[in-house]
Amino acid sequence: MRLIAFLLALCLALPAAAETIRLGDRWYDIALPRNAKGAPLILALHGGGGDPSQFASASGFGAAATRAGYAVAFPAGSGRRGERLLTWNGGYCCGYAQRAGVDDIGFLKSVIKDARDRYGLSDRVFLTGMSNGSVMSETFAAQNPDLVRAVAGVAGTMDTGRIRVAGPVPALIIHGTADTMVPYEGGKGDTSLTRTNFASVASVVSAFLAPWGGGLSETTREINRKEDGTTVIVTNYAKGDRLVLRLMTVEGGAHHWPGGRKARLSEGKTQEIDANTEILRFFDLFK
């Protein structure tokens, strides 16, 4: 009886398995918490050349977020017919989606509406993404601040030369100074698969701070608990008592999702932070 009770408790604690939902010729995977009715929704966008299942597996974000009570949608980017390398049209990047002028803003709005209607989710919507997915997440939030509670970008910078943040939206930015695909200081990455002239992290910070106006306070702290060749500098910007932007600069960090499967296996990794933990901690402030 004890074993049965234990197994029952374990099953109740686990999130539901991901479902795949078709929207025309595109799709999204969604993982739901145990109590999905009224749950907040996170859109988690894969990097260029990835796909929903790859990103969910590599990051572990779906499992972490559903345990915290969020529903997580992993939308699919686009590619040529039959192509498995999917990208997002974040304006100046990347790949097929950018070249073809795919309306990814419209697609993501469709994912939000479908998921909310289908599963009875709340209107509390958050976005996060890796690399090209970060570019897209920041772009969507900048253009639709009324739809987004907060955004978190990892290792990707939106086109601040052409995109203005239309209204206040809290932002978390995680980026490594040794990123050779999307350089921290901006420009063309030495190992980038695209010749995009990326915006700097500093310009993204300025863009998301601008709508909050003056009177912002700034505090900085350092995380350096592991001997892994990296240090994380955390800079918080607040309006009164409200945190409006958090920049986590990974000194010595490469093009990774901190704590993800790839980050444990390759150079430029950091053990100082876990992206899933930091993103969910930030989103919880605005839930």
C-alpha contacts under 8 A as a table, 3 or more apart, distances in Angstrom:
res1	aa1	res2	aa2	distance
1	M	4	I	5.07
1	M	5	A	6.13
2	R	5	A	5.07
2	R	6	F	6.08
3	L	6	F	5.03
3	L	7	L	6.16
4	I	7	L	5.17
4	I	8	L	6.10
5	A	8	L	5.11
5	A	9	A	6.14
6	F	9	A	5.14
6	F	10	L	6.14
7	L	10	L	4.99
7	L	11	C	6.17
8	L	11	C	5.18
8	L	12	L	6.26
9	A	12	L	5.16
9	A	13	A	6.24
10	L	13	A	5.11
10	L	14	L	6.39
11	C	14	L	5.31
12	L	15	P	7.81
12	L	34	R	7.04
13	A	34	R	7.23
13	A	67	R	7.75
14	L	34	R	7.23
14	L	67	R	7.28
15	P	31	A	7.18
15	P	32	L	6.12
15	P	33	P	4.99
15	P	34	R	5.57
15	P	63	A	6.92
15	P	66	T	5.87
15	P	67	R	6.55
16	A	31	A	6.25
16	A	32	L	5.58
16	A	33	P	6.45
16	A	34	R	6.68
17	A	31	A	6.08
17	A	32	L	7.54
18	A	29	D	6.05
18	A	30	I	5.09
18	A	31	A	4.31
18	A	32	L	7.23
19	E	29	D	5.41
19	E	30	I	5.33
19	E	31	A	6.62
20	T	27	W	6.84
20	T	28	Y	5.80
20	T	29	D	4.35
20	T	30	I	6.50
21	I	27	W	5.47
21	I	28	Y	5.43
21	I	29	D	6.18
21	I	30	I	7.73
22	R	25	D	7.09
22	R	26	R	5.95
22	R	27	W	4.29
22	R	28	Y	6.69
23	L	26	R	5.26
23	L	27	W	5.26
23	L	28	Y	7.80
23	L	111	V	7.94
24	G	27	W	7.51
26	R	76	A	6.61
26	R	77	G	7.87
26	R	78	S	7.54
27	W	75	P	6.23
27	W	76	A	5.77
28	Y	52	P	7.13
28	Y	73	A	6.36
28	Y	74	F	5.38
28	Y	75	P	3.99
28	Y	76	A	5.63
28	Y	111	V	7.35
29	D	52	P	6.54
29	D	53	S	7.64
29	D	73	A	5.65
29	D	74	F	5.01
29	D	75	P	6.29
30	I	71	A	7.14
30	I	72	V	5.53
30	I	73	A	4.26
30	I	74	F	6.06
31	A	62	G	6.34
31	A	63	A	7.90
31	A	66	T	6.92
31	A	71	A	5.86
31	A	72	V	5.28
31	A	73	A	6.54
32	L	35	N	7.79
32	L	36	A	5.91
32	L	66	T	5.98
32	L	70	Y	7.04
32	L	71	A	4.58
32	L	72	V	6.54
33	P	36	A	5.34
33	P	39	A	7.82
33	P	66	T	4.48
33	P	67	R	6.43
33	P	68	A	7.83
33	P	69	G	5.37
33	P	70	Y	6.05
33	P	71	A	5.84
34	R	66	T	7.71
34	R	69	G	7.57
35	N	39	A	7.27
35	N	69	G	7.39
36	A	39	A	5.18
36	A	69	G	7.79
36	A	70	Y	7.82
36	A	71	A	6.83
36	A	119	Y	6.93
36	A	120	G	7.32
36	A	121	L	6.61
37	K	119	Y	6.70
37	K	120	G	5.16
37	K	121	L	5.49
37	K	122	S	7.62
38	G	120	G	5.95
38	G	121	L	4.37
38	G	122	S	4.47
39	A	69	G	6.58
39	A	70	Y	5.72
39	A	71	A	6.29
39	A	120	G	7.95
39	A	121	L	5.04
39	A	122	S	5.50
39	A	124	R	7.99
40	P	69	G	7.64
40	P	70	Y	5.27
40	P	71	A	6.17
40	P	121	L	6.21
40	P	122	S	5.33
40	P	123	D	6.88
40	P	124	R	4.93
40	P	125	V	6.05
40	P	126	F	7.88
40	P	287	K	7.26
41	L	70	Y	5.82
41	L	71	A	4.82
41	L	72	V	5.81
41	L	73	A	7.29
41	L	112	I	7.96
41	L	116	R	7.99
41	L	121	L	6.88
41	L	122	S	7.21
41	L	123	D	7.76
41	L	124	R	6.28
41	L	125	V	4.91
41	L	126	F	6.24
42	I	70	Y	6.82
42	I	71	A	6.21
42	I	72	V	4.80
42	I	73	A	6.18
42	I	125	V	5.81
42	I	126	F	4.61
42	I	127	L	5.48
42	I	128	T	7.33
43	L	72	V	5.92
43	L	73	A	4.88
43	L	74	F	5.99
43	L	75	P	7.16
43	L	112	I	7.99
43	L	125	V	7.66
43	L	126	F	6.28
43	L	127	L	4.79
43	L	128	T	6.28
44	A	72	V	6.85
44	A	73	A	6.16
44	A	74	F	5.09
44	A	75	P	7.12
44	A	127	L	6.06
44	A	128	T	4.95
44	A	129	G	5.29
44	A	133	G	7.82
45	L	52	P	7.45
45	L	55	F	7.77
45	L	74	F	6.01
45	L	75	P	6.29
45	L	76	A	7.64
45	L	127	L	7.86
45	L	128	T	6.30
45	L	129	G	4.36
45	L	130	M	6.59
45	L	133	G	4.61
45	L	134	S	7.12
45	L	136	M	7.75
45	L	137	S	7.16
46	H	50	G	5.70
46	H	51	D	5.81
46	H	52	P	6.15
46	H	54	Q	7.81
46	H	55	F	5.29
46	H	74	F	7.51
46	H	75	P	7.91
46	H	76	A	7.64
46	H	77	G	7.83
46	H	129	G	5.99
46	H	130	M	5.83
46	H	131	S	7.77
46	H	132	N	7.37
46	H	133	G	5.11
47	G	50	G	5.40
47	G	51	D	7.61
47	G	55	F	7.58
47	G	87	T	7.07
47	G	129	G	7.11
47	G	130	M	5.08
47	G	131	S	5.06
47	G	132	N	4.80
47	G	133	G	4.78
47	G	134	S	7.54
48	G	85	L	7.24
48	G	86	L	6.07
48	G	87	T	4.61
48	G	88	W	6.96
48	G	94	C	6.93
48	G	95	G	7.64
48	G	131	S	6.98
48	G	132	N	5.15
48	G	133	G	6.96
49	G	84	R	7.47
49	G	85	L	4.08
49	G	86	L	4.87
49	G	87	T	5.95
50	G	54	Q	6.17
50	G	55	F	6.67
50	G	84	R	7.87
50	G	85	L	6.01
50	G	86	L	5.80
50	G	87	T	7.44
51	D	54	Q	5.35
51	D	55	F	6.17
51	D	76	A	5.84
51	D	77	G	7.07
51	D	84	R	7.72
51	D	85	L	7.44
51	D	86	L	6.23
52	P	55	F	5.32
52	P	56	A	6.11
52	P	74	F	5.09
52	P	75	P	6.12
52	P	76	A	5.72
53	S	56	A	5.09
53	S	57	S	6.06
53	S	74	F	7.81
54	Q	57	S	5.24
54	Q	58	A	6.01
55	F	58	A	5.12
55	F	59	S	5.83
55	F	60	G	7.91
56	A	59	S	5.52
56	A	60	G	5.51
56	A	61	F	6.03
56	A	62	G	6.00
56	A	74	F	7.44
57	S	60	G	5.41
57	S	61	F	7.96
58	A	260	G	5.72
58	A	261	R	5.08
58	A	262	K	6.75
59	S	257	W	6.81
59	S	259	G	7.51
59	S	260	G	4.56
59	S	261	R	6.41
59	S	276	N	7.67
60	G	63	A	5.88
60	G	64	A	6.55
60	G	260	G	6.82
60	G	276	N	7.68
61	F	64	A	5.15
61	F	65	A	5.96
61	F	276	N	5.78
62	G	65	A	5.25
62	G	66	T	6.05
62	G	72	V	5.96
63	A	66	T	5.42
63	A	67	R	6.24
64	A	67	R	5.38
64	A	68	A	6.55
64	A	276	N	6.77
64	A	277	T	7.89
65	A	68	A	5.02
65	A	69	G	6.52
65	A	70	Y	5.38
65	A	71	A	7.17
65	A	72	V	6.92
65	A	276	N	7.76
65	A	280	L	6.91
66	T	69	G	4.98
66	T	70	Y	4.84
66	T	71	A	5.84
66	T	72	V	6.99
67	R	70	Y	7.37
68	A	280	L	7.83
71	A	121	L	7.88
73	A	111	V	7.99
73	A	115	A	7.88
75	P	108	L	7.61
75	P	111	V	7.38
76	A	86	L	7.13
77	G	86	L	4.93
77	G	87	T	4.91
77	G	88	W	5.31
77	G	97	A	7.57
77	G	104	D	7.92
78	S	85	L	7.88
78	S	86	L	4.76
78	S	87	T	5.50
78	S	88	W	6.73
78	S	96	Y	7.23
78	S	97	A	5.90
78	S	102	V	7.94
79	G	82	G	7.67
79	G	83	E	5.49
79	G	84	R	6.92
79	G	85	L	6.26
79	G	86	L	4.99
79	G	87	T	6.61
79	G	96	Y	5.65
79	G	97	A	6.55
80	R	83	E	5.17
80	R	96	Y	7.01
83	E	86	L	7.37
86	L	96	Y	7.82
86	L	97	A	7.89
87	T	94	C	6.03
87	T	95	G	6.01
87	T	96	Y	6.56
87	T	97	A	5.61
87	T	98	Q	7.90
87	T	132	N	7.05
88	W	93	C	7.26
88	W	94	C	5.98
88	W	95	G	7.61
88	W	97	A	5.27
88	W	98	Q	6.69
88	W	102	V	7.89
88	W	104	D	6.76
88	W	132	N	6.42
88	W	133	G	6.71
88	W	136	M	6.38
89	N	92	Y	7.43
89	N	93	C	5.99
89	N	94	C	5.87
89	N	95	G	7.87
89	N	97	A	4.75
89	N	98	Q	4.24
89	N	99	R	7.95
89	N	101	G	6.66
89	N	102	V	6.04
89	N	103	D	7.28
89	N	104	D	6.15
89	N	136	M	6.88
90	G	93	C	5.30
90	G	94	C	6.73
90	G	98	Q	6.83
90	G	104	D	7.95
90	G	132	N	7.33
90	G	135	V	5.68
90	G	136	M	4.69
90	G	139	T	6.36
90	G	158	M	6.98
90	G	159	D	7.67
91	G	94	C	7.82
91	G	98	Q	6.42
91	G	159	D	6.75
92	Y	98	Q	6.80
92	Y	159	D	6.41
92	Y	196	T	6.70
93	C	98	Q	5.68
93	C	132	N	6.99
93	C	135	V	7.79
93	C	194	T	7.72
93	C	196	T	6.52
94	C	97	A	6.31
94	C	98	Q	5.09
94	C	99	R	7.57
94	C	132	N	6.64
94	C	194	T	7.06
95	G	98	Q	5.61
95	G	99	R	6.26
95	G	194	T	7.35
96	Y	99	R	5.07
96	Y	100	A	5.86
97	A	100	A	5.32
97	A	101	G	6.00
97	A	102	V	5.18
98	Q	101	G	5.11
98	Q	102	V	6.49
99	R	102	V	7.96
103	D	106	G	5.48
103	D	107	F	6.42
104	D	107	F	4.77
104	D	108	L	6.00
105	I	108	L	5.35
105	I	109	K	6.32
105	I	140	F	6.19
106	G	109	K	5.11
106	G	110	S	6.29
107	F	110	S	5.02
107	F	111	V	6.32
108	L	111	V	4.95
108	L	112	I	6.25
109	K	112	I	5.14
109	K	113	K	6.27
110	S	113	K	5.18
110	S	114	D	5.97
111	V	114	D	5.18
111	V	115	A	5.98
112	I	115	A	5.36
112	I	116	R	6.09
112	I	125	V	7.86
113	K	116	R	5.23
113	K	117	D	6.04
114	D	117	D	5.23
114	D	118	R	5.77
115	A	118	R	5.15
115	A	119	Y	5.89
115	A	120	G	7.69
115	A	121	L	7.07
116	R	119	Y	5.63
116	R	120	G	5.26
116	R	121	L	4.51
116	R	122	S	6.58
116	R	123	D	7.40
117	D	120	G	5.47
117	D	121	L	7.09
122	S	125	V	7.82
124	R	147	L	8.00
124	R	148	V	7.22
124	R	149	R	6.22
124	R	287	K	6.83
125	V	147	L	6.71
125	V	148	V	5.22
125	V	149	R	5.70
125	V	150	A	7.64
126	F	148	V	5.53
126	F	149	R	5.55
126	F	150	A	5.26
126	F	151	V	5.78
126	F	283	F	7.37
127	L	137	S	5.72
127	L	138	E	8.00
127	L	141	A	7.54
127	L	148	V	7.31
127	L	150	A	6.78
127	L	151	V	4.82
127	L	152	A	6.35
128	T	133	G	7.49
128	T	134	S	6.36
128	T	137	S	5.73
128	T	151	V	5.72
128	T	152	A	4.65
128	T	153	G	5.58
128	T	154	V	7.67
129	G	132	N	7.55
129	G	133	G	4.31
129	G	134	S	4.12
129	G	135	V	7.65
129	G	136	M	7.55
129	G	137	S	5.99
129	G	152	A	6.98
129	G	153	G	5.58
129	G	154	V	6.20
130	M	133	G	4.74
130	M	134	S	4.68
130	M	135	V	7.92
130	M	153	G	6.54
130	M	154	V	4.93
130	M	155	A	5.99
130	M	156	G	6.50
130	M	257	W	6.90
131	S	134	S	4.93
131	S	135	V	6.40
131	S	153	G	7.86
131	S	154	V	6.23
131	S	155	A	4.84
131	S	156	G	4.11
131	S	157	T	7.66
131	S	182	V	7.55
131	S	255	H	7.91
132	N	135	V	4.98
132	N	136	M	6.30
132	N	156	G	6.03
133	G	136	M	5.04
133	G	137	S	6.03
133	G	153	G	7.98
133	G	156	G	7.36
134	S	137	S	4.97
134	S	138	E	6.06
134	S	152	A	7.53
134	S	153	G	4.54
134	S	154	V	5.72
134	S	155	A	6.79
134	S	156	G	4.85
134	S	157	T	6.68
134	S	158	M	7.55
135	V	138	E	5.44
135	V	139	T	6.10
135	V	153	G	7.33
135	V	156	G	5.18
135	V	157	T	5.09
135	V	158	M	4.45
135	V	159	D	7.67
136	M	139	T	5.00
136	M	140	F	6.04
136	M	158	M	7.08
137	S	140	F	5.23
137	S	141	A	6.19
137	S	151	V	6.89
137	S	152	A	7.59
137	S	153	G	6.81
138	E	141	A	5.15
138	E	142	A	5.96
138	E	151	V	6.64
138	E	152	A	7.56
138	E	153	G	6.56
138	E	157	T	7.53
138	E	158	M	5.99
139	T	142	A	5.12
139	T	143	Q	6.27
139	T	158	M	5.87
139	T	159	D	7.71
139	T	163	I	7.34
140	F	143	Q	5.32
140	F	144	N	5.89
141	A	144	N	5.03
141	A	145	P	5.30
141	A	147	L	7.70
141	A	148	V	6.03
141	A	150	A	7.75
141	A	151	V	6.57
141	A	165	V	7.78
141	A	169	V	7.18
142	A	145	P	5.92
142	A	163	I	7.50
142	A	164	R	6.64
142	A	165	V	4.16
142	A	166	A	5.80
142	A	167	G	7.24
142	A	169	V	7.57
142	A	208	F	7.62
143	Q	163	I	7.91
143	Q	164	R	7.47
143	Q	165	V	6.15
143	Q	166	A	5.68
144	N	147	L	5.56
144	N	148	V	6.70
144	N	166	A	7.18
145	P	148	V	5.26
145	P	149	R	7.58
145	P	165	V	7.84
145	P	166	A	6.62
145	P	167	G	5.55
145	P	168	P	6.45
145	P	169	V	5.60
146	D	149	R	7.86
146	D	167	G	7.65
148	V	151	V	7.21
148	V	169	V	7.03
149	R	169	V	6.62
149	R	170	P	7.10
149	R	283	F	7.98
149	R	286	F	6.32
149	R	287	K	7.46
150	A	169	V	5.77
150	A	170	P	4.79
150	A	171	A	5.74
150	A	172	L	7.97
150	A	283	F	6.43
150	A	286	F	7.02
151	V	169	V	7.45
151	V	170	P	6.47
151	V	171	A	4.92
151	V	172	L	6.31
151	V	283	F	7.98
152	A	171	A	5.68
152	A	172	L	4.49
152	A	173	I	5.81
152	A	174	I	7.75
152	A	279	I	6.45
153	G	156	G	6.41
153	G	157	T	7.65
153	G	171	A	7.83
153	G	172	L	6.35
153	G	173	I	5.05
153	G	174	I	6.28
154	V	173	I	6.15
154	V	174	I	4.81
154	V	175	H	5.87
154	V	256	H	7.89
154	V	257	W	6.62
155	A	174	I	6.40
155	A	175	H	4.81
155	A	176	G	6.97
155	A	179	D	7.63
155	A	182	V	6.63
155	A	255	H	5.97
155	A	256	H	6.83
155	A	257	W	7.55
156	G	175	H	7.54
156	G	182	V	6.17
157	T	182	V	7.49
157	T	198	F	6.71
157	T	199	A	5.89
157	T	200	S	6.83
157	T	201	V	6.37
157	T	204	V	6.59
158	M	163	I	7.74
158	M	198	F	7.72
158	M	199	A	6.64
158	M	204	V	6.91
159	D	162	R	5.89
159	D	163	I	5.88
159	D	198	F	7.05
159	D	199	A	5.87
160	T	163	I	5.05
160	T	164	R	6.73
160	T	199	A	6.22
160	T	203	S	6.47
160	T	204	V	6.31
160	T	207	A	6.87
161	G	199	A	7.44
164	R	207	A	6.75
165	V	168	P	7.54
165	V	207	A	6.13
165	V	208	F	6.09
165	V	210	A	7.72
165	V	211	P	7.01
166	A	211	P	7.27
167	G	211	P	5.41
167	G	212	W	7.92
168	P	208	F	7.27
168	P	209	L	7.78
168	P	211	P	5.10
168	P	212	W	5.75
169	V	208	F	7.13
169	V	244	V	7.39
170	P	208	F	7.66
170	P	243	L	7.57
170	P	244	V	4.66
170	P	245	L	5.53
171	A	208	F	7.02
171	A	244	V	6.57
171	A	245	L	4.82
171	A	246	R	6.48
172	L	245	L	5.75
172	L	246	R	4.80
172	L	247	L	5.93
172	L	248	M	7.67
172	L	279	I	7.34
172	L	282	F	7.22
173	I	205	V	7.92
173	I	245	L	7.94
173	I	246	R	6.34
173	I	247	L	4.84
173	I	248	M	6.02
174	I	247	L	6.20
174	I	248	M	4.76
174	I	249	T	6.06
174	I	250	V	7.27
174	I	275	A	7.93
175	H	179	D	7.67
175	H	184	Y	6.79
175	H	201	V	7.66
175	H	248	M	6.61
175	H	249	T	5.42
175	H	250	V	5.92
175	H	253	G	7.44
175	H	255	H	7.77
176	G	179	D	5.41
176	G	184	Y	6.55
176	G	249	T	5.87
176	G	250	V	4.37
176	G	251	E	5.96
176	G	252	G	6.29
176	G	253	G	4.06
176	G	254	A	5.21
176	G	255	H	6.67
176	G	256	H	7.96
177	T	183	P	7.15
177	T	184	Y	5.23
177	T	185	E	7.88
177	T	249	T	6.99
177	T	250	V	6.13
177	T	251	E	5.27
177	T	252	G	5.52
177	T	253	G	5.71
177	T	254	A	6.85
178	A	183	P	7.33
178	A	184	Y	7.40
178	A	251	E	7.23
178	A	252	G	5.07
178	A	253	G	5.18
178	A	254	A	4.75
178	A	255	H	7.59
178	A	268	G	7.13
179	D	182	V	5.85
179	D	183	P	5.23
179	D	184	Y	6.48
179	D	189	G	7.91
179	D	253	G	6.54
179	D	254	A	4.12
179	D	255	H	4.78
180	T	183	P	5.47
180	T	189	G	4.96
180	T	190	D	5.42
180	T	191	T	5.59
180	T	192	S	6.87
180	T	254	A	6.94
180	T	255	H	6.93
181	M	188	K	7.67
181	M	189	G	4.42
181	M	190	D	6.37
181	M	191	T	5.19
181	M	192	S	4.21
181	M	193	L	7.57
181	M	255	H	6.53
182	V	186	G	6.98
182	V	187	G	7.68
182	V	188	K	7.20
182	V	189	G	5.45
182	V	192	S	7.00
182	V	198	F	6.47
182	V	255	H	7.40
183	P	186	G	4.94
183	P	187	G	6.35
183	P	188	K	7.09
183	P	189	G	5.68
183	P	198	F	7.28
183	P	200	S	7.18
184	Y	200	S	5.72
184	Y	201	V	5.59
185	E	199	A	7.62
185	E	200	S	4.63
185	E	201	V	6.35
185	E	202	A	7.45
186	G	197	N	7.04
186	G	198	F	5.04
186	G	199	A	4.72
186	G	200	S	3.79
186	G	201	V	6.97
187	G	196	T	7.50
187	G	197	N	4.51
187	G	198	F	4.85
187	G	199	A	6.57
187	G	200	S	7.34
188	K	192	S	7.25
188	K	195	R	5.98
188	K	196	T	5.84
188	K	197	N	4.76
188	K	198	F	6.15
189	G	192	S	4.85
189	G	195	R	7.54
192	S	195	R	6.86
199	A	203	S	6.59
199	A	204	V	7.36
200	S	203	S	5.31
200	S	204	V	6.69
201	V	204	V	5.17
201	V	205	V	6.32
202	A	205	V	5.09
202	A	206	S	6.24
203	S	206	S	5.04
203	S	207	A	6.08
204	V	207	A	5.01
204	V	208	F	6.28
205	V	208	F	5.43
205	V	209	L	6.15
205	V	245	L	7.79
205	V	247	L	7.66
206	S	209	L	5.12
206	S	210	A	6.03
207	A	210	A	5.41
207	A	211	P	7.83
208	F	211	P	6.70
208	F	245	L	7.69
209	L	212	W	5.64
209	L	213	G	7.33
209	L	244	V	7.63
209	L	245	L	7.21
210	A	213	G	5.74
212	W	239	K	7.64
213	G	216	L	7.67
215	G	239	K	6.58
215	G	240	G	7.88
216	L	237	Y	6.28
216	L	238	A	5.43
216	L	239	K	4.94
216	L	240	G	7.25
217	S	237	Y	5.57
217	S	238	A	5.22
217	S	239	K	6.54
217	S	240	G	7.52
218	E	235	T	6.86
218	E	236	N	5.65
218	E	237	Y	4.68
218	E	238	A	6.61
219	T	235	T	5.68
219	T	236	N	5.30
219	T	237	Y	6.75
220	T	233	I	6.98
220	T	234	V	5.56
220	T	235	T	4.43
220	T	236	N	6.37
221	R	233	I	5.98
221	R	234	V	5.28
221	R	235	T	6.67
222	E	231	T	7.13
222	E	232	V	5.82
222	E	233	I	4.70
222	E	234	V	6.07
223	I	231	T	5.99
223	I	232	V	5.04
223	I	233	I	6.42
223	I	234	V	7.58
223	I	272	E	6.49
224	N	227	E	7.84
224	N	230	T	7.39
224	N	231	T	5.07
224	N	232	V	6.60
224	N	272	E	6.34
225	R	272	E	6.33
226	K	271	Q	6.48
226	K	272	E	6.22
227	E	230	T	7.59
228	D	269	K	7.61
228	D	270	T	6.43
228	D	271	Q	6.79
229	G	252	G	6.59
229	G	268	G	7.94
229	G	270	T	7.68
230	T	250	V	6.52
230	T	251	E	5.36
230	T	252	G	4.98
230	T	253	G	6.20
230	T	268	G	7.77
230	T	269	K	7.66
230	T	270	T	5.83
230	T	271	Q	7.98
230	T	272	E	7.45
231	T	250	V	5.82
231	T	251	E	5.07
231	T	252	G	7.12
231	T	270	T	7.85
231	T	272	E	6.94
232	V	248	M	6.26
232	V	249	T	5.47
232	V	250	V	4.47
232	V	251	E	5.89
232	V	272	E	6.78
232	V	273	I	7.75
233	I	247	L	7.87
233	I	248	M	5.69
233	I	249	T	5.09
233	I	250	V	6.54
233	I	251	E	7.34
234	V	246	R	6.94
234	V	247	L	5.76
234	V	248	M	4.62
234	V	249	T	6.48
235	T	246	R	5.72
235	T	247	L	5.11
235	T	248	M	6.52
236	N	243	L	6.94
236	N	244	V	7.83
236	N	245	L	5.99
236	N	246	R	4.60
236	N	247	L	6.51
237	Y	243	L	6.02
237	Y	244	V	5.85
237	Y	245	L	5.18
237	Y	246	R	6.33
238	A	241	D	6.44
238	A	242	R	5.32
238	A	243	L	4.24
238	A	244	V	5.27
238	A	245	L	6.97
239	K	242	R	5.19
239	K	243	L	6.41
239	K	244	V	6.65
243	L	246	R	7.57
250	V	253	G	4.97
250	V	270	T	7.60
252	G	268	G	6.22
253	G	256	H	7.61
253	G	268	G	4.73
253	G	269	K	5.85
253	G	270	T	6.28
254	A	267	E	7.30
254	A	268	G	4.51
254	A	269	K	6.48
255	H	268	G	7.64
256	H	260	G	7.58
256	H	262	K	7.05
256	H	263	A	5.62
256	H	268	G	7.95
256	H	269	K	7.03
257	W	260	G	5.36
257	W	262	K	7.63
257	W	263	A	6.34
257	W	275	A	6.26
258	P	263	A	5.85
258	P	269	K	6.98
258	P	270	T	6.18
258	P	271	Q	7.30
258	P	273	I	6.38
258	P	274	D	5.13
258	P	275	A	5.05
259	G	263	A	5.90
259	G	264	R	6.69
259	G	270	T	7.46
259	G	271	Q	6.84
259	G	273	I	6.97
259	G	274	D	4.57
259	G	275	A	6.16
259	G	276	N	7.61
260	G	263	A	5.21
260	G	264	R	6.63
260	G	274	D	7.74
260	G	275	A	7.75
261	R	264	R	5.51
261	R	265	L	6.90
262	K	265	L	5.26
262	K	266	S	6.37
263	A	266	S	5.87
263	A	267	E	7.69
263	A	268	G	7.76
263	A	269	K	5.04
263	A	270	T	7.21
264	R	269	K	6.47
265	L	269	K	7.87
266	S	269	K	6.42
270	T	273	I	6.82
271	Q	274	D	7.26
273	I	277	T	7.88
273	I	278	E	7.35
274	D	277	T	5.44
274	D	278	E	6.27
275	A	278	E	5.11
275	A	279	I	5.93
276	N	279	I	5.32
276	N	280	L	6.12
277	T	280	L	5.38
277	T	281	R	5.98
278	E	281	R	5.10
278	E	282	F	6.14
279	I	282	F	5.12
279	I	283	F	6.11
280	L	283	F	4.98
280	L	284	D	5.95
281	R	284	D	5.25
281	R	285	L	6.95
282	F	285	L	5.56
282	F	286	F	7.55
283	F	286	F	5.50
283	F	287	K	6.22
284	D	287	K	5.03
